[in-house]
Amino acid sequence: MTLSMYSASVPVFKQILNSLLAILDKADAHVTEKKIDPQALLQFRLYPDMLPFTRQIQIACDFAKGCSARLGGVDVPAFEDNERSFAELKARITKTLAFIDTVPQDQIAGSEQRAITTGSGEKTKHFTGQTYLLHYALPHFFFHATTAYDILRHNGLEIGKKDFIGSY
Amino acid sequence: MTLSMYSASVPVFKQILNSLLAILDKADAHVTEKKIDPQALLQFRLYPDMLPFTRQIQIACDFAKGCSARLGGVDVPAFEDNERSFAELKARITKTLAFIDTVPQDQIAGSEQRAITTGSGEKTKHFTGQTYLLHYALPHFFFHATTAYDILRHNGLEIGKKDFIGSY
């Protein structure tokens, strides 16, 4: 089996999104046990002009769904950014996982040279599918997923790199 | 051009390692300008039982060189973990970039089913090349590179996600 645009995208997103689901469970249990206001973690930023935890999770989901949809040539579904709890963030991830599984694998396969456009106006970017996946979507996805993990670790949640890498 | 094990590995590592080089320059200039002891950043951990900045950079380099070497079927060069300054960390990255460029591209291409073994004793892991690259080496690489970035951001270095994503 040779490497495909499908194998380098959807299964990778699924691995890390499933890790984040398990990490969110641990964060939720932690704040309950320690009687911490969940917003202390959900709104935590590693620096005042960085995005809070909730946005990191939302954006990681957006790169997973946006990349899978664009490579597969289907519309990118819009998700409202209205999550206010660990449970709601878990639901967003679950919704993302469900969506990326609906993108036909055979439409993602062969998308190496597909013309991909993101953004609009001055922020419009043009890519081939391969450059978009490897050099843009995956780095952004991992950036936000790791930063979400780092925020929780920085706040004392007892998780380790194994929780981030998860199962594959 | 179809996706290859080469295009999904070495050029991705190069993109992010080059970003880290530029970020290290900014960190070095920052501590000089602000008269900060460089060790305050080099030894900084986001939590006491997390690894310090220096180790994050070293390990990111190790995943880049280890993955490129194993996929290419060449020996993994051993690097001493003795960097004590931003300049030395830059040299480590430069050495890593130089090494991964020596691994023959045509030996990495076609490594999807190559048997890859990492670790030893109880920690031995067996992979196919494809699983190793997509589900192990790339996630670990991005994890450490992002955490290095997060440490500097948390300490007030004026960098943004564009610095992390870099050029591709």
Interface residues (C-beta under 8 A of the other chain):
Chain A: M1 T2 L3 S4 M5 S7 A8 P11 V12 Q15 I16 L46 Y47 M50 G110 E112 Q113 Q130 T131 L134 H135 Y136 L138 P139 H140 F142 F143 T146 T147 Y149 D150 R153 H154 G156 K161 F164 I165 Y168
Chain B: M1 T2 L3 S4 M5 S7 A8 P11 V12 Q15 I16 L46 Y47 M50 G110 E112 Q113 Q130 T131 L134 H135 Y136 L138 P139 H140 F142 F143 T146 T147 Y149 D150 R153 H154 G156 K161 F164 I165 Y168
